[in-house]
Amino acid sequence: MNAFAKLHQGPEILILPNAWDAGSARVIEVAGATAIATSSAAVAWANGYPDGEALPFDLLLSTVREIARVISVPLTADVEAGYADDGTAVVESVMRVRDAGASGINIEDGTGSPDLLCAKIERVKARLGDGIWINARTDVYLHNLASGEAAYEETIKRARRYREAGADSIFVPMAAEDALLVRLVKAIDAPLNLLAWPGLPPAARSLRWAATKAGSVSARPTYWLTVALPPRPGSAFSAARSTSSTVVATSASTRKPSGPTSAKPPSTTSLLCSPPA
């Protein structure tokens, strides 16, 4: 089990700030982060590209490599949809990301077929095993692929399929209501990632409460929370170090990114710090 995987053992909420270059990653580590993630949108914006795999893959790799060079905590990389539809090509890309210094990846279904993401996860897990943490993101709520009960059912269906394919954790961006969180925690047998965004209840109170209501405390689920982290030392994340996770989720999540130079609100659940892809 690598160091990043160990951080998912709980019982505390895992706060996972998002970085876009070596400098921002170093600031985040100094602020006290135990792990760091890249944000696809933030990295793309910082290099003058729109989000959505427009960033050249070699530039993504160099960003991961430079971040890994300056930090001592685990790093996980947002590889969007894997930069390919072919499973073999995705495996090769993930291996290059791992070799650049990442301990984990965030990979998404977007508006594509869940069958496609399952195939990618299966190929990566078959080749790399526990050598890379796979955080599978399902975008049912983010892209409004369904609504109401149908959205919940589709999310759970996809989450279970991704888990069976080999995903280590499940990311459900834009899920926020208390009742929904309880149902997700109860139905998903894996660490649950949430995006800290306007509407998400205070992390420490609501997520621990949800775990209790779902009766899954014994499973010690880990939550990732994503919050917008200003590119400066006096951020909401550093302030939260001396107060509580609730401050991170409430104060940081209400900050709107000012433009392409801001970190994007993250796309994972642990506590991600950055704006969403």
VEXZA-811916 format. One record per residue: z, x, y of N, C-alpha, C in turn. Coordinates in steps of 0.02 Angstrom, whole numbers, plus 50000, padded with zeros to 5 digits. Layout:
VEXZA-811916
ZXYZXYZXY ...
END
This chain:
VEXZA-811916
500005004249940500005000050000500005004450062 499505003550106499485007650166499975005150219 500065009050271500565007350322500425000750356 499784999050366499624992750399499814986950354 499694987550290499874982250243500634981250242 501014986650246501744986150245502004982150304 501674982450361501894978850420501844971250410 501464969150360501384962050346501914959250299 502404963350282502914961050236503464956950269 503454956550336503954952550372504624956050374 505164952450395505154945350412504974944050485 504924949350527504764948250598504024946750609 503874943450664503184942250684502864949050700 502264950150675501904956350690501514955350755 501684959250805501324959050870500764964150867 500154961750873499574966150866499154966150929 499304970550977498924970951040498214973351028 497744971051068497054973151062496884978451114 496524983451093496304988851138495534988951141 495274992151193494544992551200494294999751205 494765004551212494575011551213495195015751199 495115022351198495685026751182496235026151234 496055025551297496565025151349496995018951343 496675013151334497065007051327497495007151264 497245010051211497625010551149498235014851157 498165020251195498745024751205499275021251246 499075017551298499555013751338499925008651294 499555005251251499855000251207500365003551160 500185009251133500655012651087501285014751124 501215017551183501795019551223502235013551239 501925007651247502305001551262502714999251202 502585002151143502995000551085502664997051028 502004996451029501644992950975501724996650909 501794992950855501844996050788501164996350754 500664993050783499974993250759499534990850816 498894992650813498424990950866497774988450834 497444983750868496794981250845496284982350899 495654982850880495124982750930494924975550941 494664974050999494404967451016493654968151024 493274964350985492544965150988492274963751058 492524958551090492274956851157492474962251207 493104964451204493334969451252492964976051245 492844978251183492474984451172491754983651197 491454977951182490764976751205490724976651281 491174972951313491174972451386491284979251418 491744983151390491904989651419491304994351417 490834992851372490244997151365489614993751392 489704988051427489144984851460488714980351416 489004977851361488644973351316489004966651310 488644961351294488974954951281489284955151211 489744950551198490044950051132489524947051084 489634947951018489184944850970488734949950936 489004955850919488634961150884488054963950925 488104963150991487604966251035487774973651045 488414975351038488634982351043488334986250985 487994991850998487734995950943488294998050896 488154997750831488684999150782488955006250790 488525011050806488755017950814489245018450872 489165014150922489625014250979490295011150958 490265006050916490885003250888491255008650849 490895012250808491195017650768491515022950811 491165025050863491445030250906492075027950942 492095021450959492695018650990493275018750942 493165016750880493685016850829493925024050818 493455028550815493625035650803494045038550860 493855037050922494235039650979494925036550985 494985030050969495645026850970496085029950917 495825030650856496215033550801496435040650817 496035044150856496195051150873496825051750916 496955046650958497495047251006498135043350989 498115039350936498715035450918498985037550850 499615035850837499915037550773500095031250733 499975025350762500125019150726499475016650693 499535012050644498935009450610498455005950658 497815006450642497295003350682496864998750639 496734992750663496274988250628495704986550675 495094986150648494504985450689494164978650680 493954975650735493584969450735492844971150723 492584969350665491884970850649491454964550653 491724959450687491364953050695491144950250627 490504949350615490274946650550490064952250503 490224958450520490054964050476489404967450493 489064965250547488434968250569487884967950517 487934963250470487404962450420487544956150380 487024953350349487114947750302487144950350231 486824955950218486804958950151487484962050135 487764960150077488414962650057488454970150052 487944973350025487944980550017487964984050085 487594981350133487584984250200488264983350234 488584977650223489244976550252489754981450223 489714982650158490174987450126490084994350158 489464996450167489335002950197489615003350268 489534997950305489794997750374490554998250374 490874994450330491614994550326491865001350305 491515004650259491715011350238491685016150297 491185015550339491125019850397491685018550447 491875012150454492425010350498493085013250471 493175012750406493775015650375493795023150385 493225026450374493205033650381493305035850453 493175031250500493275032850571494015032350590 494425029450545495135029250558495475022550554 495105017250535495405010550532495745009250465 496315005850467496665003950406496494996850386 496194993050432496024986150418495424983950458 495154978050440494604975150478494734967650489 494424965150541494404957950555493674955950546 493544951250501492854949150489492824941450490 492314938650522492304931550537491714927850506 491804921050501491244916950477490834914250535 491144913650595490774911150653490494904250639 489854903350652489524897050637489104897550573 489194903050536488814904050475489124900650415 488814901750358489044898650296489654902250269 490164898550246490744901750215490544905550151 490004903350119489764906850059489594914150076 489304915050134489104921750156489704926150167 490224923550200490814927650212491174929050146 491194924250101491504925450035491164931250000 490504931350002490124936649968490284943449999 490344943650065490494949950100491194952450080 491674947850081492364949750064492394952249993 492074948849947492074950849877491794957849868 491244959249903490934965849895491374971349924 491674970049982492104975050014492724976349971 493034971049946493634971749905493474975249840 492904973749810492714976949747492614984449756 492364986349814492224993449826492834997249852 493224994149896493764997749929494464995649906 494524990149871495174988049846495694987449902 496284990349890496814990149940496734995549993 496174998949993496065004250041495925001750111 495794995250118495674992350184495964985250184 496314983450238496594976650244496054972150272 495934966450239495414961850261495734955650292 495624954750356495864948850392495254944250402 495234938750364494654934250367494764928850419 494304928450466494364923650521493904917650508 494194911650512493794905650506493784902050573 493184900450596493084898050664492984890450670 493254886650625493174879350626493434876550693 494034878650713494324876150776494004879650836 493894886050831493624889850888492934887250909 492514885650860491834883350875491754875750868 492314872250861492284864850855491794862650801 491844865750742491394864050688491564857350656 492174854950669492404848450645492984846550690 493204840350685493764838150727494274834150685 494874833650713495394829750681495564832150611 495674827450565495854829150497495314833050461 494694831750479494134835250447494154842750464 494374844450524494424851550544494964854950503 495534851550494496074854450454495844855550382 495534850450353495314850950283494794856450273 494334857050320493834862250315494134869150323 494624869750368494964876150379495324878350315 495694873850285496064875450224495584877150167 495044873350162494544874750110494274881750117 494094883650178493824890350190494354895750179 494954894450203495494899350196495624900950122 495644895750081495764896850010495194900549977 494594899049998494014902549969494024909949989 494184911350052494204918350075494764922150040 495314918750030495884921849995495684923549923 495354918849890495134919949821494614925549818 494224926349871493714931649872494024938549882 494654938649907494994945049915495284946349983 495244941550029495534942550096496284943350091 496564947850131497284949050131497664944450178 497334942250231497644937650279497104933050307 497324927550337496864922550363496994921450437 496464921450477496514920650549496204913950568 496594909850603496344903250624496414902650700 495944905550738495994905150811495934898050837 496334896650889496354890250924496764884850889 497094886450834497574881750804498214882750844 498514877250870499084878150915499644873150907 499494866950889500014861750889500534863150835 501174861350851501714862450803501574859550734 501364853150733501254849850669500694853250629 500184855650665499634859050631499864865750603 500274869450642500524875850618500924875050554 501344869850552501744868650492501284867550432 500774863550441500314862050386499934868250364 499724872350411499354878450394499794883350355 500404884250379500864888850345500994886550273 501064880050265501214877350199500604877850152 500004877050179499414876650137499074883450123 499194888350167498854894750160499324899950129 499164902250070499584907050034499384914150053 499504915750116499334922450142499624923050212 499714929150237499924929950307499444926150352 499714922550401499304918350445499254921550514 498634922150538498504924850605498354919250653 498664919450712498534914450763498354917750829 497964914350869497764916850934498234914150987 498594918351023499044916151076498614914551137 498544908151150498084905651202498404899551231 498234897351291498554891451319498594885751269 499204883151260499304877751213499704879851152 499704886351137500094888751079500824888951099 501274885751060501984885651076502274892751073 502854893751104503184900351102503224902951031 503004909151022502924912050955503544912050912 504064915450935504654916350893504944909650872 505004904950918505304898550903504854894350857 504234893450878503794888850842503574891450775 503384897950771503124900450708503664901050656 504254903350675504804903750626505004896750606 505004892150654505174885250638504654882250590 504024883850602503494881250559503574883850488 503754890250482503844893150415504424889650379 504944888150416505514884850386505324877750364 504984874050407504784867250390504314867250330 503914872450324503424872650270503754874850205 504374877050208504724879150148504454885650120 504164889850163503864896050138504224902250162 504854901550180505224907350204505284912550150 505334910350088505404915150033504784919550027 504214916950049503594920850046503554925850103 504024925250151504054929650209503374930550242 503064925050264502404925550296502444929550360 501914933050375501864936950436501364933450482 501524933350547501074930150594500814935250645 500184934750662499894938950714499774934450774 499984936650831499904932650891499484936550940 498974933550967498544937051013498684935251085 498804940051127498944938551197498544943151242 498394940951302498004944951348498434950551377 498224956751367498604962451390498264965751449 498564965551508498264968851566498224976351555 497694979751579497624986951568498094990951613 498744990051604499224993851643499884994051604 500294999151616500924999951579501394994151587 501434991051646501914985651657501644978951632 501424978751570501114972751543501624967951514 501394961951498501824956951467502084959551401 501674963751367501884966351302502484970851310 502464975451359503024980051368503634976251391 503544971051431504114967051454504434963651395 504014961551347504284957951290504714962351246 504604968851250505004973451210505744972951226 505894971251288506594970851308506854963751310 506414958951294506644952051295506514948851227 505944945551219505814942451155505074941151145 504874939551083504184938051068503954931851105 504424927451121504254921251157503944922951224 504204927951257503934929951322503214932251315 503074935951262502404938251251501924932451244 502114927551204501664922051190501574917451250 502094916551290502034911851346501744915051408 502044920451431501804923351494501124926451487 501004930151433500364933551425499804928651410 499944923551373499414918951353499174914651411 499554914451465499344910351522498914914351570 498834920851558498414924951601497684924051581 497274922251628496554921651614496234928451625 495784930651580495434936951591495024936651655 495014942051693494684941951758493934943351752 493694945351694492984946751687492864951451631 492254954051625492064958351569492484964551562 492854966551614493244972651608493944971251581 494124964851572494774963151544494734963351469 495324964151437495324963751365495184956551347 494854955151292494714948151275495304945151240 495414938551245495964935751207495774936551135 496194939851099496074941951031495874936450984 495604938950929495394934250879495744935350813 496364935950810496734936550747497414933350752 497814933050696498514931050704499014935850677 499374938350710499924942950705500144941950776 500244945950822500194944050892499634948550916 499064946050932498524950250956498574950451032 498474956151061498504956551134497824958251163 497474953351191496824954451221496464947751231 495854946451271495524939651276495054937751218 494864930451191494544929251124493794930051117 493574932251058492864933151047492584926751020 
END
